[in-house]
Every structure is written in structure tokens, then in C-alpha cells.
Amino acid sequence: MKLLVFVLNNEELLEEVLEAYVEAGVTGATILDSEGMGRFLAYEVPLFAGFKEFMKGNKPYNKTILSVVGDMATVERVRAL
């Protein structure tokens, strides 16, 4: 068993990515709303407030897709898509 982790920065592509998963033989996945460490530090920890300027233009949130697959061959099929 392998854990496949995919962080998607463009939420508009979520449906397309999930379709690719199905094509590759992935039968299930968990989709989480996520936030990058840099964004969290820039906006939630005053010590790192200087990151705000660095983070400009980046999307604040992501989708993280977690899926347990049977073998490395399935992982490679997903990567190929």
C-alpha cells in the first residue's frame, strides 16, 4: 500500500484531477482544504509578518488529495496523467 498525496494549488482543476485519478485506477480519495506554511506564518505569526510581501500573488488556500493505492504502478499511472 502507498499513500498518494497531491497538493492542488488551482482549485478549478479539482474535477479534472479527480477524473485522472479514476482513469489511473484510483477508487477513493479524501479531499482536504489546506493552507501552506508560508501563508500561515505570514498571517498568523507576527514574527514572520515580513512573509506577507513575499506571499503576494500566491493563492491562499489549496486542496490536498489523500489516497491509499495498492501499488507503485498506480502511483506511476497517476503521475503520467
mmCIF file of the N, C-alpha and C atoms, coordinates in Angstrom:
data_MODEL
# 
_entry.id   MODEL 
# 
loop_
_atom_site.group_PDB 
_atom_site.id 
_atom_site.type_symbol 
_atom_site.label_atom_id 
_atom_site.label_alt_id 
_atom_site.label_comp_id 
_atom_site.label_asym_id 
_atom_site.label_entity_id 
_atom_site.label_seq_id 
_atom_site.pdbx_PDB_ins_code 
_atom_site.Cartn_x 
_atom_site.Cartn_y 
_atom_site.Cartn_z 
_atom_site.occupancy 
_atom_site.B_iso_or_equiv 
_atom_site.pdbx_formal_charge 
_atom_site.auth_seq_id 
_atom_site.auth_comp_id 
_atom_site.auth_asym_id 
_atom_site.auth_atom_id 
_atom_site.pdbx_PDB_model_num 
ATOM 1   N N  . MET A 1 1  ? 0.833   -1.178 0.000   1.00 0.00 ? 1  MET A N  1 
ATOM 2   C CA . MET A 1 1  ? 0.000   0.000  0.000   1.00 0.00 ? 1  MET A CA 1 
ATOM 3   C C  . MET A 1 1  ? 0.882   1.248  0.000   1.00 0.00 ? 1  MET A C  1 
ATOM 4   N N  . LYS A 1 2  ? 0.433   2.247  -0.726  1.00 0.00 ? 2  LYS A N  1 
ATOM 5   C CA . LYS A 1 2  ? 1.146   3.519  -0.818  1.00 0.00 ? 2  LYS A CA 1 
ATOM 6   C C  . LYS A 1 2  ? 0.167   4.647  -0.521  1.00 0.00 ? 2  LYS A C  1 
ATOM 7   N N  . LEU A 1 3  ? 0.658   5.688  0.131   1.00 0.00 ? 3  LEU A N  1 
ATOM 8   C CA . LEU A 1 3  ? -0.144  6.884  0.350   1.00 0.00 ? 3  LEU A CA 1 
ATOM 9   C C  . LEU A 1 3  ? 0.231   7.900  -0.715  1.00 0.00 ? 3  LEU A C  1 
ATOM 10  N N  . LEU A 1 4  ? -0.737  8.283  -1.506  1.00 0.00 ? 4  LEU A N  1 
ATOM 11  C CA . LEU A 1 4  ? -0.539  9.266  -2.562  1.00 0.00 ? 4  LEU A CA 1 
ATOM 12  C C  . LEU A 1 4  ? -1.045  10.606 -2.045  1.00 0.00 ? 4  LEU A C  1 
ATOM 13  N N  . VAL A 1 5  ? -0.175  11.616 -2.028  1.00 0.00 ? 5  VAL A N  1 
ATOM 14  C CA . VAL A 1 5  ? -0.529  12.953 -1.552  1.00 0.00 ? 5  VAL A CA 1 
ATOM 15  C C  . VAL A 1 5  ? -0.351  13.926 -2.705  1.00 0.00 ? 5  VAL A C  1 
ATOM 16  N N  . PHE A 1 6  ? -1.399  14.689 -2.980  1.00 0.00 ? 6  PHE A N  1 
ATOM 17  C CA . PHE A 1 6  ? -1.377  15.641 -4.091  1.00 0.00 ? 6  PHE A CA 1 
ATOM 18  C C  . PHE A 1 6  ? -1.879  16.983 -3.572  1.00 0.00 ? 6  PHE A C  1 
ATOM 19  N N  . VAL A 1 7  ? -1.049  18.020 -3.655  1.00 0.00 ? 7  VAL A N  1 
ATOM 20  C CA . VAL A 1 7  ? -1.454  19.365 -3.248  1.00 0.00 ? 7  VAL A CA 1 
ATOM 21  C C  . VAL A 1 7  ? -1.768  20.149 -4.511  1.00 0.00 ? 7  VAL A C  1 
ATOM 22  N N  . LEU A 1 8  ? -3.012  20.551 -4.629  1.00 0.00 ? 8  LEU A N  1 
ATOM 23  C CA . LEU A 1 8  ? -3.508  21.239 -5.818  1.00 0.00 ? 8  LEU A CA 1 
ATOM 24  C C  . LEU A 1 8  ? -3.651  22.725 -5.508  1.00 0.00 ? 8  LEU A C  1 
ATOM 25  N N  . ASN A 1 9  ? -2.867  23.550 -6.186  1.00 0.00 ? 9  ASN A N  1 
ATOM 26  C CA . ASN A 1 9  ? -2.902  24.992 -5.949  1.00 0.00 ? 9  ASN A CA 1 
ATOM 27  C C  . ASN A 1 9  ? -4.038  25.685 -6.679  1.00 0.00 ? 9  ASN A C  1 
ATOM 28  N N  . ASN A 1 10 ? -4.507  25.102 -7.767  1.00 0.00 ? 10 ASN A N  1 
ATOM 29  C CA . ASN A 1 10 ? -5.588  25.700 -8.556  1.00 0.00 ? 10 ASN A CA 1 
ATOM 30  C C  . ASN A 1 10 ? -6.851  24.866 -8.364  1.00 0.00 ? 10 ASN A C  1 
ATOM 31  N N  . GLU A 1 11 ? -7.735  25.347 -7.509  1.00 0.00 ? 11 GLU A N  1 
ATOM 32  C CA . GLU A 1 11 ? -8.940  24.586 -7.172  1.00 0.00 ? 11 GLU A CA 1 
ATOM 33  C C  . GLU A 1 11 ? -9.843  24.346 -8.378  1.00 0.00 ? 11 GLU A C  1 
ATOM 34  N N  . GLU A 1 12 ? -9.721  25.158 -9.400  1.00 0.00 ? 12 GLU A N  1 
ATOM 35  C CA . GLU A 1 12 ? -10.541 24.994 -10.597 1.00 0.00 ? 12 GLU A CA 1 
ATOM 36  C C  . GLU A 1 12 ? -10.226 23.689 -11.329 1.00 0.00 ? 12 GLU A C  1 
ATOM 37  N N  . LEU A 1 13 ? -9.069  23.112 -11.065 1.00 0.00 ? 13 LEU A N  1 
ATOM 38  C CA . LEU A 1 13 ? -8.656  21.873 -11.724 1.00 0.00 ? 13 LEU A CA 1 
ATOM 39  C C  . LEU A 1 13 ? -9.035  20.619 -10.942 1.00 0.00 ? 13 LEU A C  1 
ATOM 40  N N  . LEU A 1 14 ? -9.726  20.779 -9.823  1.00 0.00 ? 14 LEU A N  1 
ATOM 41  C CA . LEU A 1 14 ? -10.021 19.636 -8.960  1.00 0.00 ? 14 LEU A CA 1 
ATOM 42  C C  . LEU A 1 14 ? -10.773 18.529 -9.692  1.00 0.00 ? 14 LEU A C  1 
ATOM 43  N N  . GLU A 1 15 ? -11.824 18.875 -10.403 1.00 0.00 ? 15 GLU A N  1 
ATOM 44  C CA . GLU A 1 15 ? -12.610 17.851 -11.101 1.00 0.00 ? 15 GLU A CA 1 
ATOM 45  C C  . GLU A 1 15 ? -11.758 17.112 -12.130 1.00 0.00 ? 15 GLU A C  1 
ATOM 46  N N  . GLU A 1 16 ? -10.936 17.849 -12.860 1.00 0.00 ? 16 GLU A N  1 
ATOM 47  C CA . GLU A 1 16 ? -10.062 17.243 -13.872 1.00 0.00 ? 16 GLU A CA 1 
ATOM 48  C C  . GLU A 1 16 ? -9.051  16.288 -13.225 1.00 0.00 ? 16 GLU A C  1 
ATOM 49  N N  . VAL A 1 17 ? -8.496  16.685 -12.105 1.00 0.00 ? 17 VAL A N  1 
ATOM 50  C CA . VAL A 1 17 ? -7.530  15.836 -11.401 1.00 0.00 ? 17 VAL A CA 1 
ATOM 51  C C  . VAL A 1 17 ? -8.208  14.558 -10.903 1.00 0.00 ? 17 VAL A C  1 
ATOM 52  N N  . LEU A 1 18 ? -9.411  14.689 -10.356 1.00 0.00 ? 18 LEU A N  1 
ATOM 53  C CA . LEU A 1 18 ? -10.119 13.503 -9.865  1.00 0.00 ? 18 LEU A CA 1 
ATOM 54  C C  . LEU A 1 18 ? -10.488 12.562 -11.005 1.00 0.00 ? 18 LEU A C  1 
ATOM 55  N N  . GLU A 1 19 ? -10.835 13.113 -12.155 1.00 0.00 ? 19 GLU A N  1 
ATOM 56  C CA . GLU A 1 19 ? -11.103 12.273 -13.326 1.00 0.00 ? 19 GLU A CA 1 
ATOM 57  C C  . GLU A 1 19 ? -9.850  11.503 -13.723 1.00 0.00 ? 19 GLU A C  1 
ATOM 58  N N  . ALA A 1 20 ? -8.694  12.153 -13.651 1.00 0.00 ? 20 ALA A N  1 
ATOM 59  C CA . ALA A 1 20 ? -7.431  11.482 -13.962 1.00 0.00 ? 20 ALA A CA 1 
ATOM 60  C C  . ALA A 1 20 ? -7.154  10.364 -12.955 1.00 0.00 ? 20 ALA A C  1 
ATOM 61  N N  . TYR A 1 21 ? -7.473  10.598 -11.693 1.00 0.00 ? 21 TYR A N  1 
ATOM 62  C CA . TYR A 1 21 ? -7.322  9.556  -10.679 1.00 0.00 ? 21 TYR A CA 1 
ATOM 63  C C  . TYR A 1 21 ? -8.143  8.329  -11.055 1.00 0.00 ? 21 TYR A C  1 
ATOM 64  N N  . VAL A 1 22 ? -9.399  8.552  -11.433 1.00 0.00 ? 22 VAL A N  1 
ATOM 65  C CA . VAL A 1 22 ? -10.278 7.436  -11.797 1.00 0.00 ? 22 VAL A CA 1 
ATOM 66  C C  . VAL A 1 22 ? -9.711  6.694  -13.000 1.00 0.00 ? 22 VAL A C  1 
ATOM 67  N N  . GLU A 1 23 ? -9.236  7.434  -14.007 1.00 0.00 ? 23 GLU A N  1 
ATOM 68  C CA . GLU A 1 23 ? -8.624  6.816  -15.193 1.00 0.00 ? 23 GLU A CA 1 
ATOM 69  C C  . GLU A 1 23 ? -7.427  5.954  -14.817 1.00 0.00 ? 23 GLU A C  1 
ATOM 70  N N  . ALA A 1 24 ? -6.695  6.374  -13.786 1.00 0.00 ? 24 ALA A N  1 
ATOM 71  C CA . ALA A 1 24 ? -5.497  5.641  -13.364 1.00 0.00 ? 24 ALA A CA 1 
ATOM 72  C C  . ALA A 1 24 ? -5.823  4.462  -12.456 1.00 0.00 ? 24 ALA A C  1 
ATOM 73  N N  . GLY A 1 25 ? -7.097  4.304  -12.095 1.00 0.00 ? 25 GLY A N  1 
ATOM 74  C CA . GLY A 1 25 ? -7.485  3.174  -11.266 1.00 0.00 ? 25 GLY A CA 1 
ATOM 75  C C  . GLY A 1 25 ? -7.605  3.469  -9.785  1.00 0.00 ? 25 GLY A C  1 
ATOM 76  N N  . VAL A 1 26 ? -7.551  4.738  -9.415  1.00 0.00 ? 26 VAL A N  1 
ATOM 77  C CA . VAL A 1 26 ? -7.722  5.110  -8.009  1.00 0.00 ? 26 VAL A CA 1 
ATOM 78  C C  . VAL A 1 26 ? -9.219  5.091  -7.703  1.00 0.00 ? 26 VAL A C  1 
ATOM 79  N N  . THR A 1 27 ? -9.600  4.356  -6.668  1.00 0.00 ? 27 THR A N  1 
ATOM 80  C CA . THR A 1 27 ? -11.028 4.178  -6.384  1.00 0.00 ? 27 THR A CA 1 
ATOM 81  C C  . THR A 1 27 ? -11.551 5.050  -5.253  1.00 0.00 ? 27 THR A C  1 
ATOM 82  N N  . GLY A 1 28 ? -10.682 5.710  -4.528  1.00 0.00 ? 28 GLY A N  1 
ATOM 83  C CA . GLY A 1 28 ? -11.144 6.563  -3.437  1.00 0.00 ? 28 GLY A CA 1 
ATOM 84  C C  . GLY A 1 28 ? -10.087 7.567  -3.038  1.00 0.00 ? 28 GLY A C  1 
ATOM 85  N N  . ALA A 1 29 ? -10.544 8.685  -2.489  1.00 0.00 ? 29 ALA A N  1 
ATOM 86  C CA . ALA A 1 29 ? -9.621  9.725  -2.046  1.00 0.00 ? 29 ALA A CA 1 
ATOM 87  C C  . ALA A 1 29 ? -10.327 10.605 -1.027  1.00 0.00 ? 29 ALA A C  1 
ATOM 88  N N  . THR A 1 30 ? -9.541  11.259 -0.205  1.00 0.00 ? 30 THR A N  1 
ATOM 89  C CA . THR A 1 30 ? -10.047 12.247 0.737   1.00 0.00 ? 30 THR A CA 1 
ATOM 90  C C  . THR A 1 30 ? -9.520  13.601 0.295   1.00 0.00 ? 30 THR A C  1 
ATOM 91  N N  . ILE A 1 31 ? -10.413 14.581 0.222   1.00 0.00 ? 31 ILE A N  1 
ATOM 92  C CA . ILE A 1 31 ? -10.045 15.918 -0.241  1.00 0.00 ? 31 ILE A CA 1 
ATOM 93  C C  . ILE A 1 31 ? -10.151 16.876 0.940   1.00 0.00 ? 31 ILE A C  1 
ATOM 94  N N  . LEU A 1 32 ? -9.045  17.552 1.227   1.00 0.00 ? 32 LEU A N  1 
ATOM 95  C CA . LEU A 1 32 ? -8.986  18.469 2.364   1.00 0.00 ? 32 LEU A CA 1 
ATOM 96  C C  . LEU A 1 32 ? -8.696  19.887 1.892   1.00 0.00 ? 32 LEU A C  1 
ATOM 97  N N  . ASP A 1 33 ? -9.304  20.863 2.553   1.00 0.00 ? 33 ASP A N  1 
ATOM 98  C CA . ASP A 1 33 ? -8.888  22.246 2.362   1.00 0.00 ? 33 ASP A CA 1 
ATOM 99  C C  . ASP A 1 33 ? -7.582  22.397 3.124   1.00 0.00 ? 33 ASP A C  1 
ATOM 100 N N  . SER A 1 34 ? -6.600  23.045 2.513   1.00 0.00 ? 34 SER A N  1 
ATOM 101 C CA . SER A 1 34 ? -5.308  23.172 3.177   1.00 0.00 ? 34 SER A CA 1 
ATOM 102 C C  . SER A 1 34 ? -4.735  24.564 2.968   1.00 0.00 ? 34 SER A C  1 
ATOM 103 N N  . GLU A 1 35 ? -3.737  24.863 3.774   1.00 0.00 ? 35 GLU A N  1 
ATOM 104 C CA . GLU A 1 35 ? -3.084  26.163 3.752   1.00 0.00 ? 35 GLU A CA 1 
ATOM 105 C C  . GLU A 1 35 ? -1.589  25.921 3.886   1.00 0.00 ? 35 GLU A C  1 
ATOM 106 N N  . GLY A 1 36 ? -0.803  26.599 3.068   1.00 0.00 ? 36 GLY A N  1 
ATOM 107 C CA . GLY A 1 36 ? 0.635   26.430 3.123   1.00 0.00 ? 36 GLY A CA 1 
ATOM 108 C C  . GLY A 1 36 ? 1.253   27.041 4.373   1.00 0.00 ? 36 GLY A C  1 
ATOM 109 N N  . MET A 1 37 ? 2.393   26.522 4.761   1.00 0.00 ? 37 MET A N  1 
ATOM 110 C CA . MET A 1 37 ? 3.081   27.001 5.948   1.00 0.00 ? 37 MET A CA 1 
ATOM 111 C C  . MET A 1 37 ? 3.462   28.475 5.828   1.00 0.00 ? 37 MET A C  1 
ATOM 112 N N  . GLY A 1 38 ? 3.936   28.871 4.647   1.00 0.00 ? 38 GLY A N  1 
ATOM 113 C CA . GLY A 1 38 ? 4.336   30.261 4.448   1.00 0.00 ? 38 GLY A CA 1 
ATOM 114 C C  . GLY A 1 38 ? 3.193   31.223 4.676   1.00 0.00 ? 38 GLY A C  1 
ATOM 115 N N  . ARG A 1 39 ? 2.017   30.884 4.152   1.00 0.00 ? 39 ARG A N  1 
ATOM 116 C CA . ARG A 1 39 ? 0.859   31.745 4.340   1.00 0.00 ? 39 ARG A CA 1 
ATOM 117 C C  . ARG A 1 39 ? 0.472   31.795 5.811   1.00 0.00 ? 39 ARG A C  1 
ATOM 118 N N  . PHE A 1 40 ? 0.469   30.655 6.471   1.00 0.00 ? 40 PHE A N  1 
ATOM 119 C CA . PHE A 1 40 ? 0.118   30.628 7.887   1.00 0.00 ? 40 PHE A CA 1 
ATOM 120 C C  . PHE A 1 40 ? 1.069   31.505 8.693   1.00 0.00 ? 40 PHE A C  1 
ATOM 121 N N  . LEU A 1 41 ? 2.365   31.336 8.460   1.00 0.00 ? 41 LEU A N  1 
ATOM 122 C CA . LEU A 1 41 ? 3.345   32.126 9.205   1.00 0.00 ? 41 LEU A CA 1 
ATOM 123 C C  . LEU A 1 41 ? 3.192   33.616 8.925   1.00 0.00 ? 41 LEU A C  1 
ATOM 124 N N  . ALA A 1 42 ? 2.950   33.960 7.664   1.00 0.00 ? 42 ALA A N  1 
ATOM 125 C CA . ALA A 1 42 ? 2.846   35.368 7.284   1.00 0.00 ? 42 ALA A CA 1 
ATOM 126 C C  . ALA A 1 42 ? 1.650   36.056 7.925   1.00 0.00 ? 42 ALA A C  1 
ATOM 127 N N  . TYR A 1 43 ? 0.560   35.345 8.077   1.00 0.00 ? 43 TYR A N  1 
ATOM 128 C CA . TYR A 1 43 ? -0.667  35.981 8.542   1.00 0.00 ? 43 TYR A CA 1 
ATOM 129 C C  . TYR A 1 43 ? -1.029  35.659 9.989   1.00 0.00 ? 43 TYR A C  1 
ATOM 130 N N  . GLU A 1 44 ? -0.463  34.622 10.563  1.00 0.00 ? 44 GLU A N  1 
ATOM 131 C CA . GLU A 1 44 ? -0.865  34.211 11.910  1.00 0.00 ? 44 GLU A CA 1 
ATOM 132 C C  . GLU A 1 44 ? 0.231   34.373 12.963  1.00 0.00 ? 44 GLU A C  1 
ATOM 133 N N  . VAL A 1 45 ? 1.485   34.463 12.541  1.00 0.00 ? 45 VAL A N  1 
ATOM 134 C CA . VAL A 1 45 ? 2.591   34.566 13.489  1.00 0.00 ? 45 VAL A CA 1 
ATOM 135 C C  . VAL A 1 45 ? 3.292   35.904 13.257  1.00 0.00 ? 45 VAL A C  1 
ATOM 136 N N  . PRO A 1 46 ? 3.167   36.849 14.192  1.00 0.00 ? 46 PRO A N  1 
ATOM 137 C CA . PRO A 1 46 ? 3.717   38.194 13.983  1.00 0.00 ? 46 PRO A CA 1 
ATOM 138 C C  . PRO A 1 46 ? 5.209   38.215 13.651  1.00 0.00 ? 46 PRO A C  1 
ATOM 139 N N  . LEU A 1 47 ? 5.956   37.287 14.177  1.00 0.00 ? 47 LEU A N  1 
ATOM 140 C CA . LEU A 1 47 ? 7.394   37.237 13.932  1.00 0.00 ? 47 LEU A CA 1 
ATOM 141 C C  . LEU A 1 47 ? 7.712   37.113 12.440  1.00 0.00 ? 47 LEU A C  1 
ATOM 142 N N  . PHE A 1 48 ? 6.819   36.479 11.672  1.00 0.00 ? 48 PHE A N  1 
ATOM 143 C CA . PHE A 1 48 ? 7.046   36.237 10.256  1.00 0.00 ? 48 PHE A CA 1 
ATOM 144 C C  . PHE A 1 48 ? 6.205   37.150 9.367   1.00 0.00 ? 48 PHE A C  1 
ATOM 145 N N  . ALA A 1 49 ? 5.775   38.286 9.879   1.00 0.00 ? 49 ALA A N  1 
ATOM 146 C CA . ALA A 1 49 ? 4.908   39.192 9.118   1.00 0.00 ? 49 ALA A CA 1 
ATOM 147 C C  . ALA A 1 49 ? 5.561   39.646 7.817   1.00 0.00 ? 49 ALA A C  1 
ATOM 148 N N  . GLY A 1 50 ? 6.877   39.648 7.746   1.00 0.00 ? 50 GLY A N  1 
ATOM 149 C CA . GLY A 1 50 ? 7.578   40.027 6.525   1.00 0.00 ? 50 GLY A CA 1 
ATOM 150 C C  . GLY A 1 50 ? 7.286   39.108 5.359   1.00 0.00 ? 50 GLY A C  1 
ATOM 151 N N  . PHE A 1 51 ? 6.801   37.911 5.631   1.00 0.00 ? 51 PHE A N  1 
ATOM 152 C CA . PHE A 1 51 ? 6.438   36.970 4.571   1.00 0.00 ? 51 PHE A CA 1 
ATOM 153 C C  . PHE A 1 51 ? 5.254   37.463 3.748   1.00 0.00 ? 51 PHE A C  1 
ATOM 154 N N  . LYS A 1 52 ? 4.449   38.374 4.297   1.00 0.00 ? 52 LYS A N  1 
ATOM 155 C CA . LYS A 1 52 ? 3.261   38.851 3.583   1.00 0.00 ? 52 LYS A CA 1 
ATOM 156 C C  . LYS A 1 52 ? 3.640   39.399 2.213   1.00 0.00 ? 52 LYS A C  1 
ATOM 157 N N  . GLU A 1 53 ? 4.702   40.179 2.172   1.00 0.00 ? 53 GLU A N  1 
ATOM 158 C CA . GLU A 1 53 ? 5.143   40.748 0.894   1.00 0.00 ? 53 GLU A CA 1 
ATOM 159 C C  . GLU A 1 53 ? 5.594   39.646 -0.050  1.00 0.00 ? 53 GLU A C  1 
ATOM 160 N N  . PHE A 1 54 ? 6.290   38.661 0.477   1.00 0.00 ? 54 PHE A N  1 
ATOM 161 C CA . PHE A 1 54 ? 6.770   37.536 -0.318  1.00 0.00 ? 54 PHE A CA 1 
ATOM 162 C C  . PHE A 1 54 ? 5.615   36.706 -0.866  1.00 0.00 ? 54 PHE A C  1 
ATOM 163 N N  . MET A 1 55 ? 4.530   36.610 -0.107  1.00 0.00 ? 55 MET A N  1 
ATOM 164 C CA . MET A 1 55 ? 3.403   35.757 -0.461  1.00 0.00 ? 55 MET A CA 1 
ATOM 165 C C  . MET A 1 55 ? 2.419   36.412 -1.428  1.00 0.00 ? 55 MET A C  1 
ATOM 166 N N  . LYS A 1 56 ? 2.588   37.684 -1.723  1.00 0.00 ? 56 LYS A N  1 
ATOM 167 C CA . LYS A 1 56 ? 1.645   38.363 -2.610  1.00 0.00 ? 56 LYS A CA 1 
ATOM 168 C C  . LYS A 1 56 ? 1.556   37.638 -3.943  1.00 0.00 ? 56 LYS A C  1 
ATOM 169 N N  . GLY A 1 57 ? 0.341   37.473 -4.422  1.00 0.00 ? 57 GLY A N  1 
ATOM 170 C CA . GLY A 1 57 ? 0.120   36.806 -5.695  1.00 0.00 ? 57 GLY A CA 1 
ATOM 171 C C  . GLY A 1 57 ? -0.104  35.310 -5.565  1.00 0.00 ? 57 GLY A C  1 
ATOM 172 N N  . ASN A 1 58 ? 0.271   34.732 -4.434  1.00 0.00 ? 58 ASN A N  1 
ATOM 173 C CA . ASN A 1 58 ? 0.026   33.304 -4.222  1.00 0.00 ? 58 ASN A CA 1 
ATOM 174 C C  . ASN A 1 58 ? -1.410  33.090 -3.775  1.00 0.00 ? 58 ASN A C  1 
ATOM 175 N N  . LYS A 1 59 ? -1.992  32.000 -4.229  1.00 0.00 ? 59 LYS A N  1 
ATOM 176 C CA . LYS A 1 59 ? -3.342  31.671 -3.771  1.00 0.00 ? 59 LYS A CA 1 
ATOM 177 C C  . LYS A 1 59 ? -3.254  31.253 -2.309  1.00 0.00 ? 59 LYS A C  1 
ATOM 178 N N  . PRO A 1 60 ? -4.180  31.737 -1.489  1.00 0.00 ? 60 PRO A N  1 
ATOM 179 C CA . PRO A 1 60 ? -4.061  31.483 -0.055  1.00 0.00 ? 60 PRO A CA 1 
ATOM 180 C C  . PRO A 1 60 ? -4.361  30.051 0.369   1.00 0.00 ? 60 PRO A C  1 
ATOM 181 N N  . TYR A 1 61 ? -5.184  29.362 -0.390  1.00 0.00 ? 61 TYR A N  1 
ATOM 182 C CA . TYR A 1 61 ? -5.588  28.026 0.040   1.00 0.00 ? 61 TYR A CA 1 
ATOM 183 C C  . TYR A 1 61 ? -5.410  27.016 -1.080  1.00 0.00 ? 61 TYR A C  1 
ATOM 184 N N  . ASN A 1 62 ? -5.308  25.759 -0.699  1.00 0.00 ? 62 ASN A N  1 
ATOM 185 C CA . ASN A 1 62 ? -5.109  24.659 -1.637  1.00 0.00 ? 62 ASN A CA 1 
ATOM 186 C C  . ASN A 1 62 ? -6.124  23.572 -1.333  1.00 0.00 ? 62 ASN A C  1 
ATOM 187 N N  . LYS A 1 63 ? -6.145  22.580 -2.193  1.00 0.00 ? 63 LYS A N  1 
ATOM 188 C CA . LYS A 1 63 ? -6.848  21.335 -1.927  1.00 0.00 ? 63 LYS A CA 1 
ATOM 189 C C  . LYS A 1 63 ? -5.769  20.266 -1.823  1.00 0.00 ? 63 LYS A C  1 
ATOM 190 N N  . THR A 1 64 ? -5.807  19.481 -0.781  1.00 0.00 ? 64 THR A N  1 
ATOM 191 C CA . THR A 1 64 ? -4.886  18.366 -0.628  1.00 0.00 ? 64 THR A CA 1 
ATOM 192 C C  . THR A 1 64 ? -5.690  17.082 -0.786  1.00 0.00 ? 64 THR A C  1 
ATOM 193 N N  . ILE A 1 65 ? -5.242  16.241 -1.714  1.00 0.00 ? 65 ILE A N  1 
ATOM 194 C CA . ILE A 1 65 ? -5.931  14.984 -2.006  1.00 0.00 ? 65 ILE A CA 1 
ATOM 195 C C  . ILE A 1 65 ? -5.081  13.847 -1.446  1.00 0.00 ? 65 ILE A C  1 
ATOM 196 N N  . LEU A 1 66 ? -5.674  13.058 -0.563  1.00 0.00 ? 66 LEU A N  1 
ATOM 197 C CA . LEU A 1 66 ? -5.007  11.900 0.026   1.00 0.00 ? 66 LEU A CA 1 
ATOM 198 C C  . LEU A 1 66 ? -5.682  10.645 -0.498  1.00 0.00 ? 66 LEU A C  1 
ATOM 199 N N  . SER A 1 67 ? -4.876  9.695  -0.927  1.00 0.00 ? 67 SER A N  1 
ATOM 200 C CA . SER A 1 67 ? -5.437  8.447  -1.437  1.00 0.00 ? 67 SER A CA 1 
ATOM 201 C C  . SER A 1 67 ? -4.488  7.299  -1.131  1.00 0.00 ? 67 SER A C  1 
ATOM 202 N N  . VAL A 1 68 ? -5.049  6.206  -0.672  1.00 0.00 ? 68 VAL A N  1 
ATOM 203 C CA . VAL A 1 68 ? -4.264  4.990  -0.450  1.00 0.00 ? 68 VAL A CA 1 
ATOM 204 C C  . VAL A 1 68 ? -4.441  4.118  -1.684  1.00 0.00 ? 68 VAL A C  1 
ATOM 205 N N  . VAL A 1 69 ? -3.319  3.781  -2.316  1.00 0.00 ? 69 VAL A N  1 
ATOM 206 C CA . VAL A 1 69 ? -3.358  2.957  -3.528  1.00 0.00 ? 69 VAL A CA 1 
ATOM 207 C C  . VAL A 1 69 ? -2.593  1.661  -3.271  1.00 0.00 ? 69 VAL A C  1 
ATOM 208 N N  . GLY A 1 70 ? -2.900  0.658  -4.073  1.00 0.00 ? 70 GLY A N  1 
ATOM 209 C CA . GLY A 1 70 ? -2.357  -0.674 -3.841  1.00 0.00 ? 70 GLY A CA 1 
ATOM 210 C C  . GLY A 1 70 ? -0.888  -0.851 -4.147  1.00 0.00 ? 70 GLY A C  1 
ATOM 211 N N  . ASP A 1 71 ? -0.380  -0.110 -5.125  1.00 0.00 ? 71 ASP A N  1 
ATOM 212 C CA . ASP A 1 71 ? 0.999   -0.359 -5.540  1.00 0.00 ? 71 ASP A CA 1 
ATOM 213 C C  . ASP A 1 71 ? 1.600   0.866  -6.225  1.00 0.00 ? 71 ASP A C  1 
ATOM 214 N N  . MET A 1 72 ? 2.890   0.772  -6.466  1.00 0.00 ? 72 MET A N  1 
ATOM 215 C CA . MET A 1 72 ? 3.619   1.874  -7.103  1.00 0.00 ? 72 MET A CA 1 
ATOM 216 C C  . MET A 1 72 ? 3.184   2.064  -8.552  1.00 0.00 ? 72 MET A C  1 
ATOM 217 N N  . ALA A 1 73 ? 2.713   1.020  -9.192  1.00 0.00 ? 73 ALA A N  1 
ATOM 218 C CA . ALA A 1 73 ? 2.255   1.132  -10.583 1.00 0.00 ? 73 ALA A CA 1 
ATOM 219 C C  . ALA A 1 73 ? 1.086   2.109  -10.686 1.00 0.00 ? 73 ALA A C  1 
ATOM 220 N N  . THR A 1 74 ? 0.194   2.093  -9.713  1.00 0.00 ? 74 THR A N  1 
ATOM 221 C CA . THR A 1 74 ? -0.930  3.037  -9.715  1.00 0.00 ? 74 THR A CA 1 
ATOM 222 C C  . THR A 1 74 ? -0.426  4.459  -9.527  1.00 0.00 ? 74 THR A C  1 
ATOM 223 N N  . VAL A 1 75 ? 0.533   4.635  -8.640  1.00 0.00 ? 75 VAL A N  1 
ATOM 224 C CA . VAL A 1 75 ? 1.137   5.960  -8.443  1.00 0.00 ? 75 VAL A CA 1 
ATOM 225 C C  . VAL A 1 75 ? 1.724   6.457  -9.757  1.00 0.00 ? 75 VAL A C  1 
ATOM 226 N N  . GLU A 1 76 ? 2.434   5.599  -10.456 1.00 0.00 ? 76 GLU A N  1 
ATOM 227 C CA . GLU A 1 76 ? 3.051   5.986  -11.729 1.00 0.00 ? 76 GLU A CA 1 
ATOM 228 C C  . GLU A 1 76 ? 1.994   6.322  -12.784 1.00 0.00 ? 76 GLU A C  1 
ATOM 229 N N  . ARG A 1 77 ? 0.876   5.604  -12.794 1.00 0.00 ? 77 ARG A N  1 
ATOM 230 C CA . ARG A 1 77 ? -0.203  5.924  -13.740 1.00 0.00 ? 77 ARG A CA 1 
ATOM 231 C C  . ARG A 1 77 ? -0.780  7.310  -13.453 1.00 0.00 ? 77 ARG A C  1 
ATOM 232 N N  . VAL A 1 78 ? -0.926  7.650  -12.179 1.00 0.00 ? 78 VAL A N  1 
ATOM 233 C CA . VAL A 1 78 ? -1.416  8.988  -11.817 1.00 0.00 ? 78 VAL A CA 1 
ATOM 234 C C  . VAL A 1 78 ? -0.404  10.041 -12.250 1.00 0.00 ? 78 VAL A C  1 
ATOM 235 N N  . ARG A 1 79 ? 0.859   9.798  -12.001 1.00 0.00 ? 79 ARG A N  1 
ATOM 236 C CA . ARG A 1 79 ? 1.906   10.762 -12.381 1.00 0.00 ? 79 ARG A CA 1 
ATOM 237 C C  . ARG A 1 79 ? 1.943   10.986 -13.885 1.00 0.00 ? 79 ARG A C  1 
ATOM 238 N N  . ALA A 1 80 ? 1.657   9.954  -14.648 1.00 0.00 ? 80 ALA A N  1 
ATOM 239 C CA . ALA A 1 80 ? 1.705   10.061 -16.112 1.00 0.00 ? 80 ALA A CA 1 
ATOM 240 C C  . ALA A 1 80 ? 0.584   10.943 -16.658 1.00 0.00 ? 80 ALA A C  1 
ATOM 241 N N  . LEU A 1 81 ? -0.497  11.066 -15.912 1.00 0.00 ? 81 LEU A N  1 
ATOM 242 C CA . LEU A 1 81 ? -1.626  11.878 -16.363 1.00 0.00 ? 81 LEU A CA 1 
ATOM 243 C C  . LEU A 1 81 ? -1.385  13.289 -15.959 1.00 0.00 ? 81 LEU A C  1 
# 
